[in-house]
């Protein structure tokens, strides 16, 4: 399985956490959400964003493997396609 660079994960996590905290601070200040609910909603929204982000990354990697497989000769094994996809330098996450 391909790994997302640690620095990218760290940055994405920090940005997401601060964005969610800012949104829920605003909602709490307006009185639309109380403080206890905001803490639970931040945790839930953080998990939701992480899950969606991971899903999008997996779809991207699957699409990359598909495009590589189209270029490979007929009868190429899945492991050969994965190895060739790893060598392909079109990933923005490398």
C-alpha positions, 0 to 999 in steps of 0.5 A: 500500500502506498504511503502518504508523506508524513509531512503532508499528513501533519499539515493536513491534520493541522489545517483541518483541526484549526479550520474546524475549531474556527468554524465551531468557535463562530457557531458557539459565539453565535449561540447556535452550538453549546461548548460541549456539543462543539467539542463532540462535533469537532471530533466527529467532523475531523474523522469525517474529513479524514475518512473522505480525504483517505477515500479520495486518495485511494480513488486517485491511486486506483485511477493511476493504476488503471491508467498504467494498466491500460499502457501495459501489454495484455496479460500483465499481472496486477503486481507488475502494474502496481510496481510500474504505477509506483515508478510513474512520476505523475503523482502530486504526493511524491 
